[in-house]
């Protein structure tokens, strides 16, 4: 039963305070599953499925390839504009309120895309899709880490697997719905995604809640000076390196395999291996970090990422590409999971959402620069191996910085 407290002033008049929230912890499985479904819909469906739906939209609406690419850039711009603000808003309004606003924006964008008929009518909904997804992601991470402080790695790993699940489901649903509803085509996809996302948001409204406050919320003396927080800045630059390198195999492995003489079917199967390992990788890395510690797993994830880019360069064959897919598919989820856990360690709990939003700006800039830079390297070198070598070098820098920072922390502690 909810307790209501009444205070009395000097005149004896009673003033009712807000009901106290129950201090009992939320149930783990429903709470985390709802969070994962939010990532499936607002990241997997809203952002990552766009590349799958785009060819159908281009054909039906007469969009050029450059126009389709520009729409993707507009969606990314929406994400970049709001990802830094999302943590600040979560601190001010509460994480649940912000993610519900972001999820609602994503739903509006999906229903809007269902009825859009031109580049100009699609563009604002693409911006809204990117912006809404950012407003969900950061506050959700903060809520989950705050509610389950002893299982942070496991929780974050399960959540981040939602992006891979969303990609996998999109790969199944997009061609299926296009065939089942030929008169609607790609519009049926966006409509279905909108309905599914609405169901998830309503479920989140019922189940999710903000974590219990620890310490005084009114005292800002512990508020981090972001650019002066050396630990957080190291994490932010490491996140930039991940954003710079992680799209290289995702974008170019299929072309690399076809260039080595592999068939379309074989290339598609090997790419699906990466997708499967990206789904299971995040929970596994997160669980291992809870058991063996974040620093050890972070180093191991960097090593796997380096190897994932180097294996096909040294051994460009079916076994080499399969091993590469297993390594880069799982390690990317691991690096993103662990980097956010590292960020959460640098600030007080109530500023975790702001810290994740802060470092995500660096990650987003890396994502913006990486594809163009790697494409230029491929054109300059005349093959894919140069780009893969560039990716491996970036990951190696991340590994070196992590090892150096770890040794420095050990010296300070001794």
N, C-alpha and C positions, 0 to 999 in steps of 0.2 A: 504494500500500500504506500502511495506517495505521501511523504511528509510535507506539511505546510507550516512554515515558521512565521510567527507574528511577533513584532517588536513593539514596544511601547515608549512613547516619548514622555516628556515631562507633564503634558496635559492628559496623559493616560489613554490617549486615542491609539487604537491599534492600527498598524500598517502591515499589510500582508506582503511577504516576500515571494519571489518566484519559487515554485516547487523544486525541491532538491532532486536531482537525477539519481537514479539508482547507481550504486557503486559496484554492482555485480558486473563482471566482465561479460562482453557479448559472446554468444556461442560462436566458436571458431569456424566451423564448416559453412554454415549459411552466410556468415559475414564475408568470408573470403571468397566464396563462390560468386556472390553478388558482385563483389569488387572485380573479379576476373571477367564476369559477363559485361561489366561496364567497359573494360578494356577491349573485349571482343567487338562490341558495337561501336564505341566511339573512336577507337584506333584502327582495329582490323577492318570493320565495315566502312567507316566514314572516310578514312584516309588511304589505307593500304589497298582496298579493293578498287580504287579509282582507276589504276592502271589496267585492271581486267575489264572494267566496264567501258573505258574510253574508246576502244575500237568500234564498239556498237554505237556509241553516241556520235562519233565522227562520221560513220557511214550514214546514219539516219538524218543527222542535222547538217551534213555537208561541211563539217569543220575540217580545217587543214591540220596537218601534224603539228605545225608551229602553234596554232590556236589551242590545240589540246595540251601542248606543253606549257603554254602560258597559263591555262586554267590550273594546272598542277602547281605552277609557281605562285599563283594567287592563293591557293589553298595553303601552301607552305608559309606564305607571308602572314596569313591569318594566325597560324600557329606561332610564328616568331613574335608577332605583336603582343600576343596575350600570355605566352608561356612565362615571361618574366613577371607579369602582373598577377598571375594566378596565386602564387604563394603569398603575396602581400594581401590580396583580397581574402585569402583563407584565414590569415591571422586576424583580420578586421571583422569579417562576417561569420567565420566558422567554415571549416572544410566542406561540410555536408551541403550548406547553402550554395557554395560556389560550384561544386560539382553538379548539383541539380540544375543550376542555371546553364552550365556548360553542356550537360546532357540534353537539356531542352533545346538549346541552340542547334545541336547536331540533328535532333529530330526535325526541327523546322527546316534545316538545310536539305535533309533527305526528302521530305514531302515537297519542298520547293523544287528540287531537281526533277521530281516525278513529272511536273507540269512545265518545266522550262523548255523553251523552243529555239533559243539562239544563244550565241556567245555572251551577249550582254545580259541576258536573263540568267544564265548559268553562273557567271562570275561572282555575284554577291553571295550566292549560296555556297560556292566553293570556299570563299573567304570565311563565311560563317562556320562551315564544317571544320576548317583548320583551327579557328579560334575556339570553338566549343570543345574540341578534343583536348586542347591544352588546358582549358579550365576544368576538365575532369581529371586529367592525369595527375597533376601535381598535388591537389588537395586529397585525392584518393590515397596516394602514397603516404601522406602525412597521417591521415586517419588510421590507416592500417598499422603503421609503425607505432603509433601512439597507443592503440588498443591492444597490441600484442608485442610488448617490448622484449619478451623473452624468446620470441620466435620470429624475429625480424626477417632473417634470411629466407626462411620457409615461406612466410607470407608474401614477401616481395617477389620471390621466384614464381609462386603460383599466379600472382597478378600479371606479371610480365609475360607469362606463357599465353595470356589472352590474345596478344597481338598475333602470335603464330597461329593460334586456333582460328582467329578471325580470317587470316589469310587462307588457311586450309578450307574453311567453310565457304569462303568467297569463291575459291577455285571450283567448288562443287556446285554452288547455288547459281552463279552467274550464267553459265551455259545451260543449266537445267531450266531456269526460269525463262530464259530467252526462247527455248524450244517449247515449253509448256504454254506460254502466253505470247504467241507470235505477233498478235496485234499490238501488244504493249511493249514487248521486247525489253530493252534496258530500263524502261520506265517501271516495269514490274519489279525489277531488281531493287531500285531505290525505294519503291513503295513498300516492298517486303522488309527491307532493312529498316525503314522508318517505323513500321508496326512492331518489329522485334525490339528495336531500341526503346520504343515507348513502353513496352511491357517491362523491360529491364529497369528503366528509370522509375517506374511506379513501384517496382519491387524494392529498389534502392531507397526510395522515400520511406518505405515502411520499415526496412531492416537496418539500414546504416544509421549510425549515430556518431557524434564527435567524441573523441577520447576524453576521459576525465582530466580536468586541469591539474597539473602538478605545480605547486607553488603559486605565487601571486601573479595573476594576469595583468594587474594594473601597474606593475613595476617594470619599466623598460630598461633598467640599468644593465641587464644582461644581453640587450639587443646587440647582435654582432655588427662590427664595422666591416662590411662585406669585403671591400677591396684590401683591408688591412688584416683580415683573417688569413694568415699564411696557409694554414691547413686547408681551408675551404678553397683558396685560390689554386692550390696544387691539384685538388680534386677537379676543379673547373677546367683547368688546362688539360688534364688527363681525359676528361669528358670530350673536350674539343678534338683531341687526337682520335678518340673512338669514332666520333661523328665524321671525321675526315676520311677514315679508312674503311669503315665497316660496309659501305655500299658497293665497294669494288667487286667482290665476288657475287654479291646479290645482283648487280647489274650486268656483269660481263662473263660470268661463268658459262652461261648457255652458249654465247658466241664463241668463247674459248674452246668449248667442247666440240661445237660444230666445225670450227676451224681445224681441229685435230682429226676430223673424219668420223666422229661419232654420229649416229643417226638421231633424228628428232626425238624418237621414242626413248632412246637411251638417255639422251640429254635431259628430257623431261623427268624421267625416273630418278636420275641422280639429283636433279634440282629438288625433287620432292623429299629426298633423303635429308637435305639441309633444312627443309621446312619442318619435318618431323623432329629432328634434333633441336631445332630452335624452340619447339614447344616443350619438350621434356628437359631441355638444358637449364632453363632458368630455375625451375623448382629444385633440380638436383644441385646446382651450384649454391643456391640459397640455403638448402638444408645442410650441405657440407660446411658452409660458412658458420652456421650455428654450432656445428659439432667441432670443427677444427680451427675456427677463427677466420675472420675476414682477411687479414694480411696474407696468410698462406694461400688461400683460395684465389685471391686477387693476382698473386704472382703466377700461379698455375694457369689461370685463365688467360693472362697475357701470353704465356708460352704457347698455349694451344692456338691462340689467334695468330701468332707468328708462324707456327707450323702449318696452320690451315692455308695461309697464302703461299708458303714456300713449296709445299708438297707438289702441286700441279706444275710448278716451274721446273722442278727437278725430275718429276715423274709424270708427264702429261699423257696418261692412259686412263682406262676405265677404273682400275683399282686406285690410282692416284687421285682422280676426281671424286671418287666415293669417300676416300679417307679425308680429303679436303672438305667435302660437304659436311661430314660428321664433325670435323673440328671447328670450322667457322660457323656452322649452324648452331652448335651448342655454346661455343665460347662467346659469341656476341651477346646472347642472353645472359651469360654469366657475368660479363664485364659490365653490362648496364645495371644488372641487379646489384653487384658489389660496389659499383661507383656511387650508387644512391645510398647504400648503407654507409659508405665512407663519409658521404656528405652529412648524413644524419648524425654522425659521431662528432662533427665539428661545431655544433650549435646546440643550445638548449632545446628541449622538446617542442616548445610552442613556436619555435622558428624553423622547424624542419621543412614545412611546406615552402617557406620563403627561400630557404637554402637550396632545395631541389629546383625551384623555379629559377633561381639565380644561375646555377650550374647548367641548367637546360638551355639557357641562351647560348652558352659556349658550344654546347652539343649541336644546337640548331645551326649556328654559323658554320661549324665543321661540315654538317650535312649539306649546306648550301655550296660550299667550296669543293667538296670531295668529288662529286660526279664530273664536274667540268674539268677539274685538274687532272683526274685520272683519264678522262677521254682524250685530253690534249696529249698526255704521255703516250697513250696507245697510238695516236696518229703520228706522233714524233718518232716512236720506236718501231712502228710498223707491225707490232704484235701485242698480245695481251700480257706477255710475261713481264714487260717493263712495269705495267700498272700493278701487277701482283707483287713485284719486288718492292715497289713504292709502298704498298699497303703493309708488307712485312716490315719494312724499315720504320714506318710510323708506329706500328705495334711494338717494335723493339725499343724505340725511344720511350714509349709508355712503360715498358718493362724496366728499363734502366732507371727512369725517374722513380718508379715505385720501389725498386731495390734500394736506391740511394736514400730516399725518404725514410724507408724502414730502418736502415742502419743509423740514420741521424736520430730517429726517435729512440732507438735502443741506447745510444750514447747519452741522450738527455735523461733517460730513465735511470741509468746506472750511476 
